[in-house]
Amino acid sequence: MGGIAILLAVTVTYALLARRLDRLSVTAPMIFVAGGFALGPDGAGLLNLSLESDVVLTRSPRSP
C-alpha cells in the first residue's frame, strides 16, 4: 500500500507543477522515470516493487 501512496504523491506533485515544467520542456515521462530512480531500490529505497508485489501485474505468455 505504501508504494501506491508514493506513486500517487508523485502524480499529484507533477499535476501541480505541470505548467511550470512544460515551460522548461520537462515531460511527464521524464519526471516519472526520475522519480522511479530516486525512490526505487537504487535510490532512497522507498519504492520496492517486485514481480510478486500487488502493484505489479504480470501476464503469462499466450500458448500458440
One Martini backbone bead per residue (centre of mass of N, CA, C, O) as a GRO file, in nm:
protein
   64
    1MET     BB    1   0.054   0.065  -0.016
    2GLY     BB    2   0.298   0.261  -0.017
    3GLY     BB    3   0.352   0.264  -0.325
    4ILE     BB    4   0.086   0.401  -0.405
    5ALA     BB    5   0.128   0.662  -0.244
    6ILE     BB    6   0.385   0.751  -0.390
    7LEU     BB    7   0.268   0.760  -0.678
    8LEU     BB    8   0.051   0.967  -0.607
    9ALA     BB    9   0.242   1.195  -0.515
   10VAL     BB   10   0.389   1.226  -0.787
   11THR     BB   11   0.137   1.289  -0.956
   12VAL     BB   12   0.040   1.541  -0.801
   13THR     BB   13   0.298   1.704  -0.828
   14TYR     BB   14   0.297   1.715  -1.132
   15ALA     BB   15   0.019   1.851  -1.166
   16LEU     BB   16   0.105   2.116  -1.013
   17LEU     BB   17   0.385   2.154  -1.215
   18ALA     BB   18   0.329   2.132  -1.527
   19ARG     BB   19   0.338   2.422  -1.640
   20ARG     BB   20   0.630   2.487  -1.555
   21LEU     BB   21   0.767   2.235  -1.690
   22ASP     BB   22   0.682   2.301  -1.983
   23ARG     BB   23   0.873   2.551  -2.014
   24LEU     BB   24   1.131   2.336  -1.968
   25SER     BB   25   1.080   2.062  -2.124
   26VAL     BB   26   0.923   1.879  -1.913
   27THR     BB   27   0.813   1.558  -1.886
   28ALA     BB   28   0.641   1.304  -1.752
   29PRO     BB   29   0.843   1.072  -1.808
   30MET     BB   30   1.082   1.211  -1.671
   31ILE     BB   31   0.963   1.222  -1.386
   32PHE     BB   32   0.896   0.914  -1.345
   33VAL     BB   33   1.182   0.808  -1.387
   34ALA     BB   34   1.320   0.978  -1.170
   35GLY     BB   35   1.139   0.878  -0.939
   36GLY     BB   36   1.215   0.579  -0.963
   37PHE     BB   37   1.515   0.614  -0.905
   38ALA     BB   38   1.492   0.773  -0.632
   39LEU     BB   39   1.276   0.553  -0.488
   40GLY     BB   40   1.423   0.313  -0.539
   41PRO     BB   41   1.666   0.076  -0.468
   42ASP     BB   42   1.901   0.284  -0.580
   43GLY     BB   43   1.801   0.489  -0.383
   44ALA     BB   44   1.594   0.527  -0.113
   45GLY     BB   45   1.396   0.261  -0.095
   46LEU     BB   46   1.069   0.319  -0.093
   47LEU     BB   47   1.032   0.154  -0.376
   48ASN     BB   48   0.923  -0.187  -0.369
   49LEU     BB   49   0.934  -0.374  -0.661
   50SER     BB   50   0.790  -0.675  -0.773
   51LEU     BB   51   0.655  -0.945  -0.937
   52GLU     BB   52   0.493  -1.014  -0.649
   53SER     BB   53   0.345  -0.766  -0.627
   54ASP     BB   54   0.039  -0.593  -0.622
   55VAL     BB   55   0.118  -0.361  -0.836
   56VAL     BB   56   0.212  -0.589  -1.021
   57LEU     BB   57   0.139  -0.696  -1.353
   58THR     BB   58   0.132  -1.022  -1.483
   59ARG     BB   59   0.180  -1.211  -1.784
   60SER     BB   60   0.135  -1.483  -1.952
   61PRO     BB   61   0.209  -1.644  -2.211
   62ARG     BB   62   0.080  -1.739  -2.495
   63SER     BB   63  -0.052  -2.002  -2.646
   64PRO     BB   64  -0.055  -2.137  -2.975
   0.00000   0.00000   0.00000
